[in-house]
Amino acid sequence: MQQINRGAKKLKLIVMTPQRTFKQKLAHIIFDYNTVPSKLFDLILIGAIVLSVIVVMLDSVPDIHAVYGDFFYGLEWFFTILFTVEYGLRLYVASSRIRYVRSFFGIIDLLSILPTYFSIFFPGTQYLLVIRFFRVLRIFRLLKLVKFVKEGEYVWSAVVASSRKILFFLFFVLITVSIIGALMYLIEGEEHGFYSIFEGVYWAIVTITTVGYGDISPQTVPGRALAAILMIIGYSVIAVPTGIVSAEMAAMNEQIRTDLVGINMCCNIDHDHDAKFCKKCGKPIQGSEGVISEKER
């Protein structure tokens, strides 16, 4: 009798469990990363991406292209068609196609196949296929390194938040190199390689960024004095954007801590050493290493 009841329960569970459709199974393989089929799919995809980029790089070498050009051309179209089918499948199974198309990986997936088609009308654009290397970033998901992607998003948020300050600073730098480039043109002149104000601005940009190609250099004493001043200014050009973004990241981190502390935490000091909540009021405790995480709460 017990075996009959167990069999009935198993049958009931099977009937009540919804069967996945082909689209749902395909979506699970393409977008998930916790199962063997999905991991195998990502591994094959990453391998194909790396091989396709290697083919493009080898094809750019004249001696290799002269011998294997036709073979590489065929491989290039093979990978392009493969990635086109994959992109179509992603669109087919995506829960929100618009969200996928607008996402970072959606844009990269599309850009990774367009150069080959453009090369039919604009020869040479196929070398832009090296953008496919961005697709290898999926290895973070495959290796469960999503936390690094989140850290990248955190840095990107700080850059976006400080974009106005950075743009203002770049505008100031643009004015500076324009003025100094014009002065250098007046001081040095054509006889020292500064044939126009544009040449002077180019020299100023190379100098202020501390690149220093050396193709153009001042020869007179006033010109060298102006160059020395610009070189000193160049150190601030490197430091200021870094300082702006770092300050924004510190402000964001402080805001996160303020938001967490603002959860009405207990401020008493008479707690057990391993306590996370106050034994009197039940409020979360702020420990020596900061507030407890949302997961612990």
Secondary structure, DSSP 4 states (H G I P E B T S, - for coil): -HHHHHHHHHHHHHHHSPPPPHHHHHHHHHH--SSHHHHHHHHHHHHHHHHHHHHHHHHTSHHHHHHHHHHHHHHHHHHHHHHHHHHHHHHHH-S-HHHHHHSHHHHHHHHTTHHHHHTTTSTTGGGGGGGGGGGGGHHHHHTT-HHHHHHHHHHHHHHHHTHHHHHHHHHHHHHHHHHHHHHHHHHH-GGGT--SHHHHHHHHHHHHTT----SS---SHHHHHHHHHHHHHHHHHHHHHHHHHHHHHHHHHHHHHHHHHTTT-B--S---TT-SB-TTT--BB-BTTBSPPTTT-
